[in-house]
Amino acid sequence: MRHVVFIGPQGAGKGTQAARIAPMFGLLHLATGDLFRALMAGTSDLAAEVRAFYDRG
């Protein structure tokens, strides 16, 4: 299994480039920010812990 990670500051275009490149190489585009936002929308203990961490910046 291949992994490609894009690292850069907010607004650099990481997600845009990943979304464009993933289908070319048969890769899954996984946006961690989307995963964390979905998790924080929940009511579990983990969601509360992640929200607290996120709120601290």
mmCIF entry with sequence, helices, sheets and N, C-alpha, C, O atoms, coordinates in Angstrom:
data_MODEL
# 
_entry.id   MODEL 
# 
_entity.id                         1 
_entity.type                       polymer 
_entity.pdbx_number_of_molecules   1 
# 
_entity_poly.entity_id                      1 
_entity_poly.type                           'polypeptide(L)' 
_entity_poly.nstd_linkage                   no 
_entity_poly.nstd_monomer                   no 
_entity_poly.pdbx_seq_one_letter_code       MRHVVFIGPQGAGKGTQAARIAPMFGLLHLATGDLFRALMAGTSDLAAEVRAFYDRG 
_entity_poly.pdbx_seq_one_letter_code_can   MRHVVFIGPQGAGKGTQAARIAPMFGLLHLATGDLFRALMAGTSDLAAEVRAFYDRG 
_entity_poly.pdbx_strand_id                 A 
# 
loop_
_entity_poly_seq.entity_id 
_entity_poly_seq.num 
_entity_poly_seq.mon_id 
_entity_poly_seq.hetero 
1 1  MET n 
1 2  ARG n 
1 3  HIS n 
1 4  VAL n 
1 5  VAL n 
1 6  PHE n 
1 7  ILE n 
1 8  GLY n 
1 9  PRO n 
1 10 GLN n 
1 11 GLY n 
1 12 ALA n 
1 13 GLY n 
1 14 LYS n 
1 15 GLY n 
1 16 THR n 
1 17 GLN n 
1 18 ALA n 
1 19 ALA n 
1 20 ARG n 
1 21 ILE n 
1 22 ALA n 
1 23 PRO n 
1 24 MET n 
1 25 PHE n 
1 26 GLY n 
1 27 LEU n 
1 28 LEU n 
1 29 HIS n 
1 30 LEU n 
1 31 ALA n 
1 32 THR n 
1 33 GLY n 
1 34 ASP n 
1 35 LEU n 
1 36 PHE n 
1 37 ARG n 
1 38 ALA n 
1 39 LEU n 
1 40 MET n 
1 41 ALA n 
1 42 GLY n 
1 43 THR n 
1 44 SER n 
1 45 ASP n 
1 46 LEU n 
1 47 ALA n 
1 48 ALA n 
1 49 GLU n 
1 50 VAL n 
1 51 ARG n 
1 52 ALA n 
1 53 PHE n 
1 54 TYR n 
1 55 ASP n 
1 56 ARG n 
1 57 GLY n 
# 
_struct_asym.id          A 
_struct_asym.entity_id   1 
# 
loop_
_struct_conf.conf_type_id 
_struct_conf.id 
_struct_conf.pdbx_PDB_helix_id 
_struct_conf.beg_label_comp_id 
_struct_conf.beg_label_asym_id 
_struct_conf.beg_label_seq_id 
_struct_conf.pdbx_beg_PDB_ins_code 
_struct_conf.end_label_comp_id 
_struct_conf.end_label_asym_id 
_struct_conf.end_label_seq_id 
_struct_conf.pdbx_end_PDB_ins_code 
_struct_conf.beg_auth_comp_id 
_struct_conf.beg_auth_asym_id 
_struct_conf.beg_auth_seq_id 
_struct_conf.end_auth_comp_id 
_struct_conf.end_auth_asym_id 
_struct_conf.end_auth_seq_id 
_struct_conf.pdbx_PDB_helix_class 
_struct_conf.details 
_struct_conf.pdbx_PDB_helix_length 
HELX_P HELX_P1 AA1 LYS A 14 ? PHE A 25 ? LYS A 14 PHE A 25 1 ? 12 
HELX_P HELX_P2 AA2 THR A 32 ? MET A 40 ? THR A 32 MET A 40 1 ? 9  
HELX_P HELX_P3 AA3 ASP A 45 ? ASP A 55 ? ASP A 45 ASP A 55 1 ? 11 
# 
_struct_conf_type.id          HELX_P 
_struct_conf_type.criteria    ? 
_struct_conf_type.reference   ? 
# 
loop_
_atom_site.group_PDB 
_atom_site.id 
_atom_site.type_symbol 
_atom_site.label_atom_id 
_atom_site.label_alt_id 
_atom_site.label_comp_id 
_atom_site.label_asym_id 
_atom_site.label_entity_id 
_atom_site.label_seq_id 
_atom_site.pdbx_PDB_ins_code 
_atom_site.Cartn_x 
_atom_site.Cartn_y 
_atom_site.Cartn_z 
_atom_site.occupancy 
_atom_site.B_iso_or_equiv 
_atom_site.pdbx_formal_charge 
_atom_site.auth_seq_id 
_atom_site.auth_comp_id 
_atom_site.auth_asym_id 
_atom_site.auth_atom_id 
_atom_site.pdbx_PDB_model_num 
ATOM 1   N N  . MET A 1 1  ? 0.843   -1.180 0.000   1.00 0.00 ? 1  MET A N  1 
ATOM 2   C CA . MET A 1 1  ? 0.000   0.000  0.000   1.00 0.00 ? 1  MET A CA 1 
ATOM 3   C C  . MET A 1 1  ? 0.888   1.242  0.000   1.00 0.00 ? 1  MET A C  1 
ATOM 4   O O  . MET A 1 1  ? 1.829   1.347  0.786   1.00 0.00 ? 1  MET A O  1 
ATOM 5   N N  . ARG A 1 2  ? 0.583   2.154  -0.869  1.00 0.00 ? 2  ARG A N  1 
ATOM 6   C CA . ARG A 1 2  ? 1.346   3.402  -0.954  1.00 0.00 ? 2  ARG A CA 1 
ATOM 7   C C  . ARG A 1 2  ? 0.658   4.504  -0.154  1.00 0.00 ? 2  ARG A C  1 
ATOM 8   O O  . ARG A 1 2  ? -0.569  4.580  -0.096  1.00 0.00 ? 2  ARG A O  1 
ATOM 9   N N  . HIS A 1 3  ? 1.473   5.350  0.458   1.00 0.00 ? 3  HIS A N  1 
ATOM 10  C CA . HIS A 1 3  ? 0.969   6.509  1.190   1.00 0.00 ? 3  HIS A CA 1 
ATOM 11  C C  . HIS A 1 3  ? 1.670   7.749  0.647   1.00 0.00 ? 3  HIS A C  1 
ATOM 12  O O  . HIS A 1 3  ? 2.889   7.761  0.474   1.00 0.00 ? 3  HIS A O  1 
ATOM 13  N N  . VAL A 1 4  ? 0.896   8.775  0.384   1.00 0.00 ? 4  VAL A N  1 
ATOM 14  C CA . VAL A 1 4  ? 1.452   10.058 -0.025  1.00 0.00 ? 4  VAL A CA 1 
ATOM 15  C C  . VAL A 1 4  ? 0.874   11.091 0.933   1.00 0.00 ? 4  VAL A C  1 
ATOM 16  O O  . VAL A 1 4  ? -0.341  11.143 1.123   1.00 0.00 ? 4  VAL A O  1 
ATOM 17  N N  . VAL A 1 5  ? 1.720   11.907 1.535   1.00 0.00 ? 5  VAL A N  1 
ATOM 18  C CA . VAL A 1 5  ? 1.276   12.904 2.494   1.00 0.00 ? 5  VAL A CA 1 
ATOM 19  C C  . VAL A 1 5  ? 1.667   14.281 1.991   1.00 0.00 ? 5  VAL A C  1 
ATOM 20  O O  . VAL A 1 5  ? 2.819   14.516 1.625   1.00 0.00 ? 5  VAL A O  1 
ATOM 21  N N  . PHE A 1 6  ? 0.710   15.183 1.975   1.00 0.00 ? 6  PHE A N  1 
ATOM 22  C CA . PHE A 1 6  ? 0.973   16.569 1.603   1.00 0.00 ? 6  PHE A CA 1 
ATOM 23  C C  . PHE A 1 6  ? 1.024   17.385 2.887   1.00 0.00 ? 6  PHE A C  1 
ATOM 24  O O  . PHE A 1 6  ? 0.088   17.356 3.687   1.00 0.00 ? 6  PHE A O  1 
ATOM 25  N N  . ILE A 1 7  ? 2.101   18.101 3.079   1.00 0.00 ? 7  ILE A N  1 
ATOM 26  C CA . ILE A 1 7  ? 2.284   18.915 4.273   1.00 0.00 ? 7  ILE A CA 1 
ATOM 27  C C  . ILE A 1 7  ? 2.487   20.361 3.849   1.00 0.00 ? 7  ILE A C  1 
ATOM 28  O O  . ILE A 1 7  ? 3.257   20.642 2.931   1.00 0.00 ? 7  ILE A O  1 
ATOM 29  N N  . GLY A 1 8  ? 1.804   21.269 4.513   1.00 0.00 ? 8  GLY A N  1 
ATOM 30  C CA . GLY A 1 8  ? 1.956   22.680 4.211   1.00 0.00 ? 8  GLY A CA 1 
ATOM 31  C C  . GLY A 1 8  ? 1.002   23.491 5.056   1.00 0.00 ? 8  GLY A C  1 
ATOM 32  O O  . GLY A 1 8  ? 0.150   22.932 5.746   1.00 0.00 ? 8  GLY A O  1 
ATOM 33  N N  . PRO A 1 9  ? 1.136   24.794 5.008   1.00 0.00 ? 9  PRO A N  1 
ATOM 34  C CA . PRO A 1 9  ? 0.273   25.659 5.811   1.00 0.00 ? 9  PRO A CA 1 
ATOM 35  C C  . PRO A 1 9  ? -1.155  25.672 5.270   1.00 0.00 ? 9  PRO A C  1 
ATOM 36  O O  . PRO A 1 9  ? -1.416  25.281 4.132   1.00 0.00 ? 9  PRO A O  1 
ATOM 37  N N  . GLN A 1 10 ? -2.054  26.128 6.108   1.00 0.00 ? 10 GLN A N  1 
ATOM 38  C CA . GLN A 1 10 ? -3.451  26.264 5.726   1.00 0.00 ? 10 GLN A CA 1 
ATOM 39  C C  . GLN A 1 10 ? -3.550  27.146 4.488   1.00 0.00 ? 10 GLN A C  1 
ATOM 40  O O  . GLN A 1 10 ? -2.919  28.201 4.419   1.00 0.00 ? 10 GLN A O  1 
ATOM 41  N N  . GLY A 1 11 ? -4.338  26.715 3.518   1.00 0.00 ? 11 GLY A N  1 
ATOM 42  C CA . GLY A 1 11 ? -4.544  27.502 2.317   1.00 0.00 ? 11 GLY A CA 1 
ATOM 43  C C  . GLY A 1 11 ? -3.493  27.309 1.239   1.00 0.00 ? 11 GLY A C  1 
ATOM 44  O O  . GLY A 1 11 ? -3.515  28.005 0.224   1.00 0.00 ? 11 GLY A O  1 
ATOM 45  N N  . ALA A 1 12 ? -2.574  26.377 1.442   1.00 0.00 ? 12 ALA A N  1 
ATOM 46  C CA . ALA A 1 12 ? -1.494  26.159 0.472   1.00 0.00 ? 12 ALA A CA 1 
ATOM 47  C C  . ALA A 1 12 ? -1.952  25.366 -0.750  1.00 0.00 ? 12 ALA A C  1 
ATOM 48  O O  . ALA A 1 12 ? -1.262  25.348 -1.769  1.00 0.00 ? 12 ALA A O  1 
ATOM 49  N N  . GLY A 1 13 ? -3.107  24.713 -0.657  1.00 0.00 ? 13 GLY A N  1 
ATOM 50  C CA . GLY A 1 13 ? -3.603  23.931 -1.781  1.00 0.00 ? 13 GLY A CA 1 
ATOM 51  C C  . GLY A 1 13 ? -3.350  22.438 -1.652  1.00 0.00 ? 13 GLY A C  1 
ATOM 52  O O  . GLY A 1 13 ? -3.420  21.710 -2.642  1.00 0.00 ? 13 GLY A O  1 
ATOM 53  N N  . LYS A 1 14 ? -3.057  21.975 -0.447  1.00 0.00 ? 14 LYS A N  1 
ATOM 54  C CA . LYS A 1 14 ? -2.792  20.543 -0.230  1.00 0.00 ? 14 LYS A CA 1 
ATOM 55  C C  . LYS A 1 14 ? -3.979  19.690 -0.654  1.00 0.00 ? 14 LYS A C  1 
ATOM 56  O O  . LYS A 1 14 ? -3.820  18.721 -1.397  1.00 0.00 ? 14 LYS A O  1 
ATOM 57  N N  . GLY A 1 15 ? -5.154  20.047 -0.188  1.00 0.00 ? 15 GLY A N  1 
ATOM 58  C CA . GLY A 1 15 ? -6.355  19.276 -0.502  1.00 0.00 ? 15 GLY A CA 1 
ATOM 59  C C  . GLY A 1 15 ? -6.703  19.329 -1.972  1.00 0.00 ? 15 GLY A C  1 
ATOM 60  O O  . GLY A 1 15 ? -7.117  18.328 -2.558  1.00 0.00 ? 15 GLY A O  1 
ATOM 61  N N  . THR A 1 16 ? -6.538  20.482 -2.561  1.00 0.00 ? 16 THR A N  1 
ATOM 62  C CA . THR A 1 16 ? -6.815  20.642 -3.992  1.00 0.00 ? 16 THR A CA 1 
ATOM 63  C C  . THR A 1 16 ? -5.909  19.755 -4.821  1.00 0.00 ? 16 THR A C  1 
ATOM 64  O O  . THR A 1 16 ? -6.370  19.052 -5.720  1.00 0.00 ? 16 THR A O  1 
ATOM 65  N N  . GLN A 1 17 ? -4.625  19.787 -4.519  1.00 0.00 ? 17 GLN A N  1 
ATOM 66  C CA . GLN A 1 17 ? -3.670  18.969 -5.274  1.00 0.00 ? 17 GLN A CA 1 
ATOM 67  C C  . GLN A 1 17 ? -3.892  17.481 -5.018  1.00 0.00 ? 17 GLN A C  1 
ATOM 68  O O  . GLN A 1 17 ? -3.822  16.674 -5.945  1.00 0.00 ? 17 GLN A O  1 
ATOM 69  N N  . ALA A 1 18 ? -4.158  17.118 -3.767  1.00 0.00 ? 18 ALA A N  1 
ATOM 70  C CA . ALA A 1 18 ? -4.384  15.709 -3.440  1.00 0.00 ? 18 ALA A CA 1 
ATOM 71  C C  . ALA A 1 18 ? -5.604  15.169 -4.171  1.00 0.00 ? 18 ALA A C  1 
ATOM 72  O O  . ALA A 1 18 ? -5.577  14.053 -4.690  1.00 0.00 ? 18 ALA A O  1 
ATOM 73  N N  . ALA A 1 19 ? -6.674  15.959 -4.212  1.00 0.00 ? 19 ALA A N  1 
ATOM 74  C CA . ALA A 1 19 ? -7.891  15.536 -4.897  1.00 0.00 ? 19 ALA A CA 1 
ATOM 75  C C  . ALA A 1 19 ? -7.657  15.356 -6.398  1.00 0.00 ? 19 ALA A C  1 
ATOM 76  O O  . ALA A 1 19 ? -8.249  14.473 -7.018  1.00 0.00 ? 19 ALA A O  1 
ATOM 77  N N  . ARG A 1 20 ? -6.811  16.176 -6.971  1.00 0.00 ? 20 ARG A N  1 
ATOM 78  C CA . ARG A 1 20 ? -6.519  16.079 -8.407  1.00 0.00 ? 20 ARG A CA 1 
ATOM 79  C C  . ARG A 1 20 ? -5.601  14.909 -8.729  1.00 0.00 ? 20 ARG A C  1 
ATOM 80  O O  . ARG A 1 20 ? -5.760  14.252 -9.757  1.00 0.00 ? 20 ARG A O  1 
ATOM 81  N N  . ILE A 1 21 ? -4.642  14.651 -7.849  1.00 0.00 ? 21 ILE A N  1 
ATOM 82  C CA . ILE A 1 21 ? -3.627  13.635 -8.110  1.00 0.00 ? 21 ILE A CA 1 
ATOM 83  C C  . ILE A 1 21 ? -4.105  12.220 -7.759  1.00 0.00 ? 21 ILE A C  1 
ATOM 84  O O  . ILE A 1 21 ? -3.730  11.260 -8.432  1.00 0.00 ? 21 ILE A O  1 
ATOM 85  N N  . ALA A 1 22 ? -4.920  12.084 -6.722  1.00 0.00 ? 22 ALA A N  1 
ATOM 86  C CA . ALA A 1 22 ? -5.342  10.764 -6.243  1.00 0.00 ? 22 ALA A CA 1 
ATOM 87  C C  . ALA A 1 22 ? -5.911  9.862  -7.345  1.00 0.00 ? 22 ALA A C  1 
ATOM 88  O O  . ALA A 1 22 ? -5.492  8.710  -7.456  1.00 0.00 ? 22 ALA A O  1 
ATOM 89  N N  . PRO A 1 23 ? -6.845  10.347 -8.154  1.00 0.00 ? 23 PRO A N  1 
ATOM 90  C CA . PRO A 1 23 ? -7.398  9.453  -9.178  1.00 0.00 ? 23 PRO A CA 1 
ATOM 91  C C  . PRO A 1 23 ? -6.377  9.053  -10.248 1.00 0.00 ? 23 PRO A C  1 
ATOM 92  O O  . PRO A 1 23 ? -6.496  7.983  -10.845 1.00 0.00 ? 23 PRO A O  1 
ATOM 93  N N  . MET A 1 24 ? -5.395  9.888  -10.491 1.00 0.00 ? 24 MET A N  1 
ATOM 94  C CA . MET A 1 24 ? -4.377  9.581  -11.499 1.00 0.00 ? 24 MET A CA 1 
ATOM 95  C C  . MET A 1 24 ? -3.558  8.356  -11.116 1.00 0.00 ? 24 MET A C  1 
ATOM 96  O O  . MET A 1 24 ? -3.085  7.620  -11.983 1.00 0.00 ? 24 MET A O  1 
ATOM 97  N N  . PHE A 1 25 ? -3.392  8.140  -9.811  1.00 0.00 ? 25 PHE A N  1 
ATOM 98  C CA . PHE A 1 25 ? -2.560  7.045  -9.325  1.00 0.00 ? 25 PHE A CA 1 
ATOM 99  C C  . PHE A 1 25 ? -3.357  5.973  -8.593  1.00 0.00 ? 25 PHE A C  1 
ATOM 100 O O  . PHE A 1 25 ? -2.782  5.068  -7.988  1.00 0.00 ? 25 PHE A O  1 
ATOM 101 N N  . GLY A 1 26 ? -4.679  6.077  -8.649  1.00 0.00 ? 26 GLY A N  1 
ATOM 102 C CA . GLY A 1 26 ? -5.523  5.096  -7.977  1.00 0.00 ? 26 GLY A CA 1 
ATOM 103 C C  . GLY A 1 26 ? -5.420  5.151  -6.470  1.00 0.00 ? 26 GLY A C  1 
ATOM 104 O O  . GLY A 1 26 ? -5.498  4.121  -5.800  1.00 0.00 ? 26 GLY A O  1 
ATOM 105 N N  . LEU A 1 27 ? -5.244  6.346  -5.931  1.00 0.00 ? 27 LEU A N  1 
ATOM 106 C CA . LEU A 1 27 ? -5.095  6.535  -4.487  1.00 0.00 ? 27 LEU A CA 1 
ATOM 107 C C  . LEU A 1 27 ? -6.396  7.046  -3.878  1.00 0.00 ? 27 LEU A C  1 
ATOM 108 O O  . LEU A 1 27 ? -7.239  7.615  -4.572  1.00 0.00 ? 27 LEU A O  1 
ATOM 109 N N  . LEU A 1 28 ? -6.545  6.839  -2.587  1.00 0.00 ? 28 LEU A N  1 
ATOM 110 C CA . LEU A 1 28 ? -7.670  7.368  -1.831  1.00 0.00 ? 28 LEU A CA 1 
ATOM 111 C C  . LEU A 1 28 ? -7.289  8.742  -1.297  1.00 0.00 ? 28 LEU A C  1 
ATOM 112 O O  . LEU A 1 28 ? -6.235  8.902  -0.681  1.00 0.00 ? 28 LEU A O  1 
ATOM 113 N N  . HIS A 1 29 ? -8.139  9.725  -1.529  1.00 0.00 ? 29 HIS A N  1 
ATOM 114 C CA . HIS A 1 29 ? -7.903  11.061 -0.975  1.00 0.00 ? 29 HIS A CA 1 
ATOM 115 C C  . HIS A 1 29 ? -8.601  11.132 0.369   1.00 0.00 ? 29 HIS A C  1 
ATOM 116 O O  . HIS A 1 29 ? -9.830  11.099 0.435   1.00 0.00 ? 29 HIS A O  1 
ATOM 117 N N  . LEU A 1 30 ? -7.837  11.227 1.428   1.00 0.00 ? 30 LEU A N  1 
ATOM 118 C CA . LEU A 1 30 ? -8.352  11.266 2.783   1.00 0.00 ? 30 LEU A CA 1 
ATOM 119 C C  . LEU A 1 30 ? -7.964  12.601 3.406   1.00 0.00 ? 30 LEU A C  1 
ATOM 120 O O  . LEU A 1 30 ? -6.782  12.868 3.623   1.00 0.00 ? 30 LEU A O  1 
ATOM 121 N N  . ALA A 1 31 ? -8.951  13.435 3.694   1.00 0.00 ? 31 ALA A N  1 
ATOM 122 C CA . ALA A 1 31 ? -8.701  14.753 4.281   1.00 0.00 ? 31 ALA A CA 1 
ATOM 123 C C  . ALA A 1 31 ? -8.876  14.660 5.793   1.00 0.00 ? 31 ALA A C  1 
ATOM 124 O O  . ALA A 1 31 ? -9.997  14.515 6.280   1.00 0.00 ? 31 ALA A O  1 
ATOM 125 N N  . THR A 1 32 ? -7.784  14.742 6.530   1.00 0.00 ? 32 THR A N  1 
ATOM 126 C CA . THR A 1 32 ? -7.851  14.581 7.983   1.00 0.00 ? 32 THR A CA 1 
ATOM 127 C C  . THR A 1 32 ? -8.703  15.655 8.648   1.00 0.00 ? 32 THR A C  1 
ATOM 128 O O  . THR A 1 32 ? -9.359  15.384 9.654   1.00 0.00 ? 32 THR A O  1 
ATOM 129 N N  . GLY A 1 33 ? -8.703  16.852 8.112   1.00 0.00 ? 33 GLY A N  1 
ATOM 130 C CA . GLY A 1 33 ? -9.537  17.917 8.675   1.00 0.00 ? 33 GLY A CA 1 
ATOM 131 C C  . GLY A 1 33 ? -11.011 17.540 8.635   1.00 0.00 ? 33 GLY A C  1 
ATOM 132 O O  . GLY A 1 33 ? -11.747 17.793 9.589   1.00 0.00 ? 33 GLY A O  1 
ATOM 133 N N  . ASP A 1 34 ? -11.444 16.932 7.524   1.00 0.00 ? 34 ASP A N  1 
ATOM 134 C CA . ASP A 1 34 ? -12.833 16.483 7.402   1.00 0.00 ? 34 ASP A CA 1 
ATOM 135 C C  . ASP A 1 34 ? -13.144 15.397 8.428   1.00 0.00 ? 34 ASP A C  1 
ATOM 136 O O  . ASP A 1 34 ? -14.225 15.382 9.018   1.00 0.00 ? 34 ASP A O  1 
ATOM 137 N N  . LEU A 1 35 ? -12.194 14.495 8.636   1.00 0.00 ? 35 LEU A N  1 
ATOM 138 C CA . LEU A 1 35 ? -12.393 13.423 9.620   1.00 0.00 ? 35 LEU A CA 1 
ATOM 139 C C  . LEU A 1 35 ? -12.549 13.983 11.032  1.00 0.00 ? 35 LEU A C  1 
ATOM 140 O O  . LEU A 1 35 ? -13.423 13.556 11.787  1.00 0.00 ? 35 LEU A O  1 
ATOM 141 N N  . PHE A 1 36 ? -11.691 14.943 11.378  1.00 0.00 ? 36 PHE A N  1 
ATOM 142 C CA . PHE A 1 36 ? -11.768 15.528 12.722  1.00 0.00 ? 36 PHE A CA 1 
ATOM 143 C C  . PHE A 1 36 ? -13.046 16.331 12.910  1.00 0.00 ? 36 PHE A C  1 
ATOM 144 O O  . PHE A 1 36 ? -13.652 16.276 13.980  1.00 0.00 ? 36 PHE A O  1 
ATOM 145 N N  . ARG A 1 37 ? -13.469 17.077 11.891  1.00 0.00 ? 37 ARG A N  1 
ATOM 146 C CA . ARG A 1 37 ? -14.718 17.835 12.010  1.00 0.00 ? 37 ARG A CA 1 
ATOM 147 C C  . ARG A 1 37 ? -15.914 16.902 12.189  1.00 0.00 ? 37 ARG A C  1 
ATOM 148 O O  . ARG A 1 37 ? -16.812 17.193 12.979  1.00 0.00 ? 37 ARG A O  1 
ATOM 149 N N  . ALA A 1 38 ? -15.931 15.787 11.464  1.00 0.00 ? 38 ALA A N  1 
ATOM 150 C CA . ALA A 1 38 ? -17.016 14.815 11.613  1.00 0.00 ? 38 ALA A CA 1 
ATOM 151 C C  . ALA A 1 38 ? -16.993 14.204 13.009  1.00 0.00 ? 38 ALA A C  1 
ATOM 152 O O  . ALA A 1 38 ? -18.041 14.022 13.627  1.00 0.00 ? 38 ALA A O  1 
ATOM 153 N N  . LEU A 1 39 ? -15.817 13.893 13.498  1.00 0.00 ? 39 LEU A N  1 
ATOM 154 C CA . LEU A 1 39 ? -15.691 13.334 14.845  1.00 0.00 ? 39 LEU A CA 1 
ATOM 155 C C  . LEU A 1 39 ? -16.195 14.323 15.884  1.00 0.00 ? 39 LEU A C  1 
ATOM 156 O O  . LEU A 1 39 ? -16.927 13.937 16.796  1.00 0.00 ? 39 LEU A O  1 
ATOM 157 N N  . MET A 1 40 ? -15.818 15.585 15.765  1.00 0.00 ? 40 MET A N  1 
ATOM 158 C CA . MET A 1 40 ? -16.204 16.598 16.750  1.00 0.00 ? 40 MET A CA 1 
ATOM 159 C C  . MET A 1 40 ? -17.706 16.854 16.754  1.00 0.00 ? 40 MET A C  1 
ATOM 160 O O  . MET A 1 40 ? -18.237 17.385 17.730  1.00 0.00 ? 40 MET A O  1 
ATOM 161 N N  . ALA A 1 41 ? -18.392 16.488 15.688  1.00 0.00 ? 41 ALA A N  1 
ATOM 162 C CA . ALA A 1 41 ? -19.849 16.663 15.630  1.00 0.00 ? 41 ALA A CA 1 
ATOM 163 C C  . ALA A 1 41 ? -20.573 15.626 16.479  1.00 0.00 ? 41 ALA A C  1 
ATOM 164 O O  . ALA A 1 41 ? -21.769 15.760 16.741  1.00 0.00 ? 41 ALA A O  1 
ATOM 165 N N  . GLY A 1 42 ? -19.854 14.595 16.909  1.00 0.00 ? 42 GLY A N  1 
ATOM 166 C CA . GLY A 1 42 ? -20.449 13.526 17.697  1.00 0.00 ? 42 GLY A CA 1 
ATOM 167 C C  . GLY A 1 42 ? -20.570 13.867 19.165  1.00 0.00 ? 42 GLY A C  1 
ATOM 168 O O  . GLY A 1 42 ? -20.231 14.969 19.596  1.00 0.00 ? 42 GLY A O  1 
ATOM 169 N N  . THR A 1 43 ? -21.059 12.905 19.924  1.00 0.00 ? 43 THR A N  1 
ATOM 170 C CA . THR A 1 43 ? -21.293 13.126 21.350  1.00 0.00 ? 43 THR A CA 1 
ATOM 171 C C  . THR A 1 43 ? -20.468 12.180 22.234  1.00 0.00 ? 43 THR A C  1 
ATOM 172 O O  . THR A 1 43 ? -20.687 12.121 23.444  1.00 0.00 ? 43 THR A O  1 
ATOM 173 N N  . SER A 1 44 ? -19.546 11.459 21.654  1.00 0.00 ? 44 SER A N  1 
ATOM 174 C CA . SER A 1 44 ? -18.737 10.508 22.425  1.00 0.00 ? 44 SER A CA 1 
ATOM 175 C C  . SER A 1 44 ? -17.715 11.232 23.299  1.00 0.00 ? 44 SER A C  1 
ATOM 176 O O  . SER A 1 44 ? -17.477 12.430 23.146  1.00 0.00 ? 44 SER A O  1 
ATOM 177 N N  . ASP A 1 45 ? -17.125 10.479 24.210  1.00 0.00 ? 45 ASP A N  1 
ATOM 178 C CA . ASP A 1 45 ? -16.051 11.034 25.042  1.00 0.00 ? 45 ASP A CA 1 
ATOM 179 C C  . ASP A 1 45 ? -14.872 11.467 24.178  1.00 0.00 ? 45 ASP A C  1 
ATOM 180 O O  . ASP A 1 45 ? -14.244 12.494 24.434  1.00 0.00 ? 45 ASP A O  1 
ATOM 181 N N  . LEU A 1 46 ? -14.582 10.677 23.158  1.00 0.00 ? 46 LEU A N  1 
ATOM 182 C CA . LEU A 1 46 ? -13.483 11.032 22.259  1.00 0.00 ? 46 LEU A CA 1 
ATOM 183 C C  . LEU A 1 46 ? -13.782 12.329 21.527  1.00 0.00 ? 46 LEU A C  1 
ATOM 184 O O  . LEU A 1 46 ? -12.893 13.165 21.365  1.00 0.00 ? 46 LEU A O  1 
ATOM 185 N N  . ALA A 1 47 ? -15.025 12.509 21.082  1.00 0.00 ? 47 ALA A N  1 
ATOM 186 C CA . ALA A 1 47 ? -15.419 13.750 20.399  1.00 0.00 ? 47 ALA A CA 1 
ATOM 187 C C  . ALA A 1 47 ? -15.213 14.952 21.318  1.00 0.00 ? 47 ALA A C  1 
ATOM 188 O O  . ALA A 1 47 ? -14.714 15.989 20.882  1.00 0.00 ? 47 ALA A O  1 
ATOM 189 N N  . ALA A 1 48 ? -15.591 14.818 22.571  1.00 0.00 ? 48 ALA A N  1 
ATOM 190 C CA . ALA A 1 48 ? -15.425 15.913 23.534  1.00 0.00 ? 48 ALA A CA 1 
ATOM 191 C C  . ALA A 1 48 ? -13.950 16.220 23.754  1.00 0.00 ? 48 ALA A C  1 
ATOM 192 O O  . ALA A 1 48 ? -13.558 17.383 23.851  1.00 0.00 ? 48 ALA A O  1 
ATOM 193 N N  . GLU A 1 49 ? -13.137 15.174 23.834  1.00 0.00 ? 49 GLU A N  1 
ATOM 194 C CA . GLU A 1 49 ? -11.705 15.369 24.031  1.00 0.00 ? 49 GLU A CA 1 
ATOM 195 C C  . GLU A 1 49 ? -11.071 16.066 22.826  1.00 0.00 ? 49 GLU A C  1 
ATOM 196 O O  . GLU A 1 49 ? -10.243 16.963 22.983  1.00 0.00 ? 49 GLU A O  1 
ATOM 197 N N  . VAL A 1 50 ? -11.461 15.651 21.640  1.00 0.00 ? 50 VAL A N  1 
ATOM 198 C CA . VAL A 1 50 ? -10.923 16.265 20.420  1.00 0.00 ? 50 VAL A CA 1 
ATOM 199 C C  . VAL A 1 50 ? -11.373 17.722 20.323  1.00 0.00 ? 50 VAL A C  1 
ATOM 200 O O  . VAL A 1 50 ? -10.580 18.595 19.970  1.00 0.00 ? 50 VAL A O  1 
ATOM 201 N N  . ARG A 1 51 ? -12.651 17.987 20.638  1.00 0.00 ? 51 ARG A N  1 
ATOM 202 C CA . ARG A 1 51 ? -13.154 19.375 20.614  1.00 0.00 ? 51 ARG A CA 1 
ATOM 203 C C  . ARG A 1 51 ? -12.366 20.257 21.575  1.00 0.00 ? 51 ARG A C  1 
ATOM 204 O O  . ARG A 1 51 ? -12.006 21.384 21.232  1.00 0.00 ? 51 ARG A O  1 
ATOM 205 N N  . ALA A 1 52 ? -12.096 19.750 22.774  1.00 0.00 ? 52 ALA A N  1 
ATOM 206 C CA . ALA A 1 52 ? -11.349 20.525 23.768  1.00 0.00 ? 52 ALA A CA 1 
ATOM 207 C C  . ALA A 1 52 ? -9.941  20.829 23.257  1.00 0.00 ? 52 ALA A C  1 
ATOM 208 O O  . ALA A 1 52 ? -9.448  21.945 23.415  1.00 0.00 ? 52 ALA A O  1 
ATOM 209 N N  . PHE A 1 53 ? -9.310  19.854 22.657  1.00 0.00 ? 53 PHE A N  1 
ATOM 210 C CA . PHE A 1 53 ? -7.972  20.045 22.101  1.00 0.00 ? 53 PHE A CA 1 
ATOM 211 C C  . PHE A 1 53 ? -8.014  21.058 20.960  1.00 0.00 ? 53 PHE A C  1 
ATOM 212 O O  . PHE A 1 53 ? -7.161  21.942 20.882  1.00 0.00 ? 53 PHE A O  1 
ATOM 213 N N  . TYR A 1 54 ? -8.996  20.933 20.083  1.00 0.00 ? 54 TYR A N  1 
ATOM 214 C CA . TYR A 1 54 ? -9.159  21.829 18.936  1.00 0.00 ? 54 TYR A CA 1 
ATOM 215 C C  . TYR A 1 54 ? -9.416  23.262 19.400  1.00 0.00 ? 54 TYR A C  1 
ATOM 216 O O  . TYR A 1 54 ? -8.860  24.209 18.845  1.00 0.00 ? 54 TYR A O  1 
ATOM 217 N N  . ASP A 1 55 ? -10.262 23.414 20.419  1.00 0.00 ? 55 ASP A N  1 
ATOM 218 C CA . ASP A 1 55 ? -10.600 24.751 20.929  1.00 0.00 ? 55 ASP A CA 1 
ATOM 219 C C  . ASP A 1 55 ? -9.399  25.464 21.540  1.00 0.00 ? 55 ASP A C  1 
ATOM 220 O O  . ASP A 1 55 ? -9.334  26.693 21.545  1.00 0.00 ? 55 ASP A O  1 
ATOM 221 N N  . ARG A 1 56 ? -8.448  24.685 22.055  1.00 0.00 ? 56 ARG A N  1 
ATOM 222 C CA . ARG A 1 56 ? -7.235  25.292 22.616  1.00 0.00 ? 56 ARG A CA 1 
ATOM 223 C C  . ARG A 1 56 ? -6.293  25.794 21.530  1.00 0.00 ? 56 ARG A C  1 
ATOM 224 O O  . ARG A 1 56 ? -5.361  26.549 21.807  1.00 0.00 ? 56 ARG A O  1 
ATOM 225 N N  . GLY A 1 57 ? -6.538  25.376 20.309  1.00 0.00 ? 57 GLY A N  1 
ATOM 226 C CA . GLY A 1 57 ? -5.691  25.812 19.189  1.00 0.00 ? 57 GLY A CA 1 
ATOM 227 C C  . GLY A 1 57 ? -4.526  24.939 19.054  1.00 0.00 ? 57 GLY A C  1 
ATOM 228 O O  . GLY A 1 57 ? -3.698  25.146 18.167  1.00 0.00 ? 57 GLY A O  1 
# 
